[in-house]
Amino acid sequence: MLWDESADQFVLANVGSDIGDTAGNVTISSYAGLQAGAIVYGSLNDGITTVSSKASELNLVDGSSAGFIVNSKAVIYGAAGEVNATTLQVGGVDITSTPAELNLVDGSTAGTIVNSKAVIYGAAGEVNATTLQVGGVDITATPAEINVLDGVTAGTVAPSKAVVVDANKNISSFRNLTATGSITGGSLTIGSTSISEAELGTIDSVTAGTVAASKAVVVDANKDISSFRNLTATGAITGGSFVIGSADISEAELETIDGVTAGTASASKALVLDGSSDISGINDISAAGLTLSDLTDNRIVIAGTSGLLEDSASLTFDGTTFEVGTAFDVVSSTGNTTIGGTLDVTGKTSLDGAVDLGDGAGDAIAVLGTATFTPSATFNGGFTTASGQTVTFGATNLISAGSNKITGVADPVADQDAATKAYVDSQVASDGAYTDGTTSVAYGVGDTTTFSGTANETTVVVSGTSGSPVITIGLPDDVTIAGNLTVSGTTTTVDSTTTVLEDPVMRLGVSGLGADAGKDRGIEFLYYDGSEKTGFFGWDNSADSFVLITDATNTSEVFSGTAGAATFGAITGSSFTIGSASINETELETIDGVTAGTVAASKALVVDANKDIATLRNVTISGSLIHGSVDLDGTDLAKLDGITDGTGAANKALVLDASSNVSTGGVVTATGFTIGSASIVELDLEQIEDITAGTVAASKAVVVDANNDVTGFRNVTATGSFIIGSADMSEADLELIDGLTAGTVAASKAVTVDANKDVSSFRNLTATGAITGGSFVIGSADISEAELETIDGVTAGTASASKALVLDGSSDISGINDIGAAGLTLSDLTDNRIVIAGTAGLLEDDANFTFDGTTFTVGGADSTVFSATVAGVVNIDGAATVDGLASLDGGINTNDDFTVDTDGNVVGVAATFSGLTSADGGIDVNGANFAVSTTGVVTTV
């Protein structure tokens, strides 16, 4: 007895001597039989097909008798395949038709006449015939001819159908209507377009290429048009050129004023001043001269805010004398300024950089107070502090001895004191001992301790790092227990994939039971079927039966859930129970050996795959005969009883005779006639009744007379076009003249000039040739011939007499003689830089040559560009500031001359400060002090 995981069911199988593979799988060679009393199961399967019948359905064969009808039981055919009935009923009514009369429907075809058979209407209610007669007269029209009336709606044209006007003699929905004569009417309507006589008059006798009063405008074969008087457009007028008088303006010339913004220069555009007569955005201007009325004679020009040229009364040059109003700064971070003569400074001298006093390599510095070295100091001759002094390092600084030793260290007394190796060794313990409580083993410093395991019993693993060893004692993967294993806990878990038991019988439960514990006995197992499931097979204590549950719930060792499927060989029992149905051997015999589709004596009826069954003998019913949607009750079948082929009778079906004819002495009334594929209804026949050829009548088909003429139409509407001769006028063509007003442009309408040959309200007008006029008006701008002449023949980037100025692609212009302006702004110039004449007279500036209105600066940010040599005397009444290195080899004279010797004394030998020296406490020079700050500034105190 096994659980088959692949089939999700419990099986009885013969596995021979197979004990299974390493994954616990066994090979099933065949299924074993099962012998039991009553068997309760969810479904029955013969190994291939599952019996889908319910218990109530199987009970239908319980008590049935072959060849006899038993109430509420299955019908079992007799030995000859018969089921005898004395009466056939439908809906409780006896069917009195003889077998011959019922056979009239055998072989009949719905919708088609079959000789000597009943006439059966088709699914659409049709009966097909070769000849249709009315009053004994054949209707000779073909189905196609009759079909032109099928589905016609009066007043509406339909494809391949007769034309029938409505009650008002109107007709609509023609596509194309062609006539060899004239089409006369009050108006022409195509789609939503209705064209009046006056609108058609605008295209009557039009001459292409010539404007005529109150006529549509049509260009000639070259797309030219002439003789406009005034032409007005609210949008753009586009053409190859514009001509006013002798001025012929090309596209390129008009481009120079297209999109121009007053006061802003743009590449390849004319220059137009703004309301303040200003203009900006010019790149380069090339001119012989430049006059700015805001500048004053002899003042040096300076670039102001945004490059505006300006001057200052504090900075002048008259051709011989250069004058600066109040101050003079020479700015250079590391450059050199050489003064060959005497530098007299009557104010304070500030030396912000390093200072060299003298040029001797052995010059010394005497610092009284605390010396701070920033960022570092190198002492090639060593570093010595006096007794009792402290050397302090910054909080994040380190002391590195390289590969050298630090000697002379005393034993530590505080936690953060340094210690020597000898001191540390003296503090380490020398030995100890290991003991298990009985035996003790001593160890010393440097000894090795070994932990050993026992094969198949314990393991020892040493891991970790130096100073942090880890010893792990555990069990090996394979453990052997030589004696008995007793587990006294509540749960024993075995995770092995294969479990081998030598004992042939497994006992569940314990001996010595004295009462029913109310618990089931068996095996609970887990498996996966979309999610983890619990299964159980074993003895159900409450049902006193063996069960298999595939989706089980364990409640205190009592299992409940869904019964599972099982696969066995032969199942032997006294009966089978499915639900409330209990089937015995005799009842099962009625379905044993049944052939689907064939009646057999004393066997149940089973239809084949097509739901057919053969060899029935007699069948008696009390209801209806139903085939598909056909439901024949007793009344229906009575209509076949006693009929005569070819002759109609009251309340009887019609059956054609051998010639496919049927006769009747009355009137044939139908909702329609079908001949071939033509289906004619009453409304269709009404449209051809009493018509007169050549004359339109309300709700009648239209038939032309012998001359192909027809009269009497009221309105004719077409979805296609009107064709007169070779002219084909579509709805879109007629829309162009529908509702137009002469002299006024309307969207999607033809253009018609008024009586004065004027037209207005164009939006955009495009031409590939020239547009000629007396003037051009755009909005309130009226451009005359003389005004257009100013841009006619202009060359971008080159100035010409009496022509507009247009910049080239680089926003440059040349050829100007003199420019007079109140001011000039050059965007390439920078505020406060002095303007200098460059190559070819181009105005430029230099970052090293500036004047801010009070201070004249030479040098700027570039430390190498300025070297000033003064052979004579430079007199500076104010303060002189030198940001770079100042070398004063001749000493510094401050009122009375003095020099600083190597000892800091005022003597003839100079002192050199080669690096940045911080002496915040001051330097004492024989009673006279000067201070060097942390930033290297030397000042007197």
Number of C-alpha atoms within 10 A of each C-alpha: 13 15 19 17 12 6 11 16 18 23 20 19 19 17 17 11 8 12 14 14 11 11 10 12 14 16 14 15 11 13 16 16 14 12 11 10 10 14 17 18 16 11 18 15 13 12 9 6 8 10 11 11 12 13 16 14 13 20 20 17 23 19 14 22 19 22 22 17 18 14 10 11 16 23 22 25 26 20 14 13 21 20 20 16 13 8 13 19 19 20 15 13 16 17 20 17 18 11 9 12 20 18 14 19 18 11 12 18 15 18 17 15 23 19 18 21 25 30 21 20 15 13 9 8 11 17 17 17 15 9 11 15 10 9 8 7 8 10 12 11 11 12 15 15 13 22 22 19 25 20 15 21 20 23 24 19 22 18 11 12 17 26 26 27 28 21 13 13 19 21 23 21 17 20 18 16 15 14 11 8 9 9 12 7 12 11 15 20 22 26 18 11 19 18 20 16 11 14 20 16 14 23 17 11 10 16 15 17 17 17 23 24 17 21 26 30 23 20 15 13 9 7 12 15 15 15 11 18 14 14 19 19 18 14 13 12 18 16 16 14 19 22 18 19 13 9 20 18 21 17 13 18 24 16 14 23 17 12 10 15 16 16 17 17 22 23 20 23 26 29 23 19 14 13 9 7 11 16 18 17 14 19 17 18 18 19 16 11 11 15 13 14 11 12 16 14 9 14 17 21 20 27 26 19 15 13 18 18 24 23 23 18 14 18 23 19 13 11 7 6 7 10 13 16 14 13 15 19 17 22 22 24 18 15 20 19 19 14 16 13 12 14 15 16 17 14 12 13 16 15 19 20 19 22 23 19 24 22 16 13 9 9 18 15 15 14 16 12 11 10 13 13 12 11 6 7 11 8 7 6 6 6 7 9 8 6 6 5 8 8 6 6 9 6 6 5 7 8 6 7 8 6 6 7 7 8 7 7 10 11 13 12 9 7 6 7 10 11 13 14 7 9 12 10 10 9 8 9 9 11 11 10 9 11 9 7 6 5 7 9 9 10 13 11 10 8 8 7 7 6 11 10 14 10 12 13 14 14 16 15 12 12 10 9 8 7 6 7 9 11 10 10 13 11 14 15 9 8 11 9 8 6 6 6 7 6 8 7 6 5 7 8 5 8 7 9 10 13 12 8 7 5 7 6 7 7 10 9 10 6 7 6 8 6 6 7 8 12 16 21 19 19 12 17 13 12 14 10 10 6 6 9 14 17 26 27 24 16 18 19 17 10 9 9 12 15 21 27 21 25 19 22 18 14 9 9 13 15 25 18 15 13 20 20 18 19 20 18 16 12 14 14 14 12 15 20 16 18 13 11 16 18 18 14 11 12 19 17 14 22 16 11 10 17 16 18 17 17 25 26 19 21 29 26 23 17 15 13 9 8 9 11 16 14 13 17 15 14 14 14 14 16 16 19 16 10 8 5 6 9 12 16 20 21 13 17 22 21 19 24 19 15 21 19 20 21 17 18 14 8 11 18 25 24 27 22 19 13 10 16 17 14 13 10 7 8 8 9 7 8 10 15 18 17 21 14 12 18 19 20 16 12 17 22 14 14 23 17 10 10 17 15 17 17 17 24 24 19 23 26 28 23 20 14 13 9 7 9 13 15 13 13 18 14 17 21 24 21 18 18 23 23 16 15 11 6 9 13 16 18 20 17 15 21 21 19 25 20 16 21 19 22 24 20 20 18 11 12 19 24 25 27 26 20 13 13 19 21 22 18 15 18 14 11 15 11 13 11 13 16 20 17 16 13 15 20 14 13 9 6 8 10 14 16 18 13 14 21 19 18 24 18 16 20 20 23 24 17 20 16 9 10 17 25 25 28 27 19 13 13 19 20 24 18 14 17 11 12 13 11 13 11 14 20 19 21 16 14 23 22 19 27 24 27 21 16 10 10 8 7 12 12 15 17 20 16 17 19 19 22 24 17 16 15 18 22 21 22 22 19 12 15 16 13 14 18 16 15 12 14 11 11 12 14 11 14 13 14 14 19 15 20 19 20 18 19 17 15 11 12 18 16 13 13 9 6 9 15 19 20 20 20 17 20 19 18 12 14 19 26 26 22 16 13 12 20 22 20 20 16 14 20 19 16 16 11 8 11 12 13 18 22 17 15 13 19 18 18 15 12 8
